Amino acid sequence: MIGYICKYAPIEVFESMGVKMERIEPEVTNFNQAEIKMHPNICSFAKGVLEEVMEKDYEGVILTTCCDSIRRLYDVLKEEFPDKFIYMLDTPRLLKEVGVGLYESRIRAMIRAYEEFSGKCFDEKVFLDYIRDKEESQQAGMKDHTVNIGILGARANDSIREILEKRNANVAFDLTCTGLGRKLFYDEKEPLREYARGLLGQFPCMRMEQAAGRDELIRRYADSVDGVIYHTVQFCDNYAYEYAWLKSWLKRPMLLLETDYTKQSYGQILTRIEAFLESLGKDAIKPVKKMEGKNGMYVLGIDSGSTSTNAVIMDQDRNITAFSVVRTGAKSGESADKVLEEVLEKASLSREDISWIVSTGYGRVSIPFADENVTEISCHGKGAHYFNPKIRTILDIGGQDSKAIRLSENGEVKDFVMNDKCAAGTGRFLEMIARTLEISLDEMGALALTSTENIEITSMCSVFAESEVISLIANNKEKNDIANGVCNAIANKAYGLLRRAGMEPDFMMTGGVAKNPGVVRAVERKLGADLYICQEPEIVGATGAALYALEQMQGK
């Protein structure tokens, strides 16, 4: 079996020789081997391929010259597997006749190399018969009565398609590295030449010359769908630049997904895709039976976060009857049971009085008594609009992530950006710094307001920032000045997040960190505008979930 990674790889050549070909789609849990054998800033896809090849028994691997990371991968594979067929096929950037001829000659050179390696022989007549009978795979195309999504950018792993399919979204096109069906051209007289022409005639990747028409093709495809998911791989700058360019003119809603090709990224992908589908307003919602108790109708929203689990009970007139906030323990399900019991007691209601329950937050799928779950992005948008309809931009800083959400005048999510890949600028970050300063988290914000010296914390990495704080303590810097420096660092991080989402006043801050006056002041100074903060900023998401539940019951 020979592995390959690129749509330009001539897999049919090997298949006609009886070789099994497998596209390498890494889904690893770590990069232990790759971190030893490759530079840490190498593309995570290249690292994942290395891990996969070291795990599986491939006879060889076909690579193409798509980027520097793949060139480095080739060097490592040649070093690690000198007895395997590791081949780098130099794919021309040119699509004209000279490029076709060049690619044909390079494919023939690759065939000769494999014949020498394996002892097998390539037969052009057998090859011609093989591709003549092989059916080309086709794009799915548009579908009625559902949301149609297009996928652009770098290669998208299978989990993206799986999530879309589970949410009944149709993938109308996939223009990533491996998404489109292959074009199989053949000619009786020059079978390899026409075959090479077909390979080069596929939807052009980023490395192809401008004349390939990639930009125009994207315009044509993207205008036909409801929304576009643009996928990039960590440290893949080329596609990140193209996303920024597309964002400037494409009139369709776009979601940027950056993955590292690990299994652990599934949760991050899931939240973003579900929130994106919800923002499109076409996600199918199942009908429910309307129910009212003796004293009217009540619904419940529950927000299961990493630090707190929050619940809100709302009546049929959109009034908050009761709310509760409890600390999230080791098991989100147990915290959910606890907050349910508390909020029902506060409202003097029983479980049977609640008509519908909507859960949100990272633990939303782990709450068995919830009737439905909605992403925290949509719930924060709806909750913010409930507390203040003037809000257009939300900054939510929770225990483990930060979000910037831009709203329409109706409270619908127009765009959002999440930072959930590290603890930088989150509640966990503040907790760690507070422990290092030997003060409580509640003291930290107030202490920052008394600062007299401007200290800059240069690193936002939690580990490095802690080391920096320890060094400042060793240099006899005051705790209030250090606390203020940390608050300013968080504000700088938050400002960058807001800029990416698109800042538009009025501004609101939600989440547990909104209770920290030092951070609030720092963010307001950075924005040059006031932040609206409701009485209990931790229940905004749960309030939005309750509103979703109420809309379900009232058929809105």
Number of C-alpha atoms within 10 A of each C-alpha: 14 21 24 21 22 18 22 24 19 18 19 19 23 17 15 19 16 12 15 14 18 14 16 17 18 22 20 16 13 15 19 10 13 21 14 9 16 19 12 12 12 19 23 22 25 23 29 24 26 23 21 19 18 15 9 10 11 17 17 20 24 21 22 20 18 19 13 12 21 21 16 17 22 22 14 15 22 16 12 13 14 9 11 16 19 22 18 17 19 15 23 21 20 18 19 14 11 11 17 24 18 16 26 21 15 17 21 15 13 18 17 15 14 19 14 11 12 12 9 14 12 18 11 16 11 13 19 22 14 15 19 13 8 10 11 12 10 12 14 12 15 16 13 7 9 14 23 23 25 24 24 26 23 22 22 26 17 11 16 18 16 13 17 19 12 9 15 14 21 22 22 22 23 24 26 23 20 19 19 18 16 19 19 19 18 20 12 11 10 12 19 25 21 19 24 26 23 17 22 26 18 18 23 23 21 20 14 18 14 12 12 20 12 17 14 10 13 15 14 10 16 22 14 16 20 19 22 25 20 24 23 24 22 17 17 18 12 15 19 20 11 16 20 11 11 17 15 8 9 15 12 15 18 22 22 21 19 19 21 18 26 16 14 14 16 14 10 17 17 17 18 20 20 19 22 26 22 18 21 15 12 14 17 14 8 7 9 13 10 13 14 14 11 6 8 13 19 28 28 32 34 33 36 30 25 21 18 23 29 30 32 30 29 23 19 16 10 16 11 17 17 18 24 23 22 17 17 21 14 9 11 23 19 14 22 30 14 17 25 26 16 18 22 22 14 13 15 11 14 12 11 9 18 20 22 25 23 28 35 30 24 18 20 23 16 16 22 12 15 18 13 20 22 23 23 28 28 27 29 30 28 26 24 31 23 17 17 16 16 19 24 26 28 28 25 27 23 23 21 20 21 26 24 26 27 25 26 17 12 13 21 20 25 20 21 27 22 19 19 13 11 15 20 24 28 25 24 20 22 25 17 16 25 21 12 14 20 11 14 12 18 13 14 27 25 17 18 25 18 14 18 11 13 11 19 14 21 12 15 19 14 19 14 13 20 21 15 16 21 15 12 17 15 9 9 8 15 15 21 22 21 26 29 29 24 31 28 25 24 23 23 18 18 24 19 12 21 23 12 14 20 18 19 15 15 16 22 24 25 27 27 19 25 24 19 19 19 25 28 23 20 22 25 15 13 14 18 9 12 16 22 20 18 17 10 15 19 27 28 31 34 32 30 32 35 33 27 27 26 27 14 21 21 13 11 7
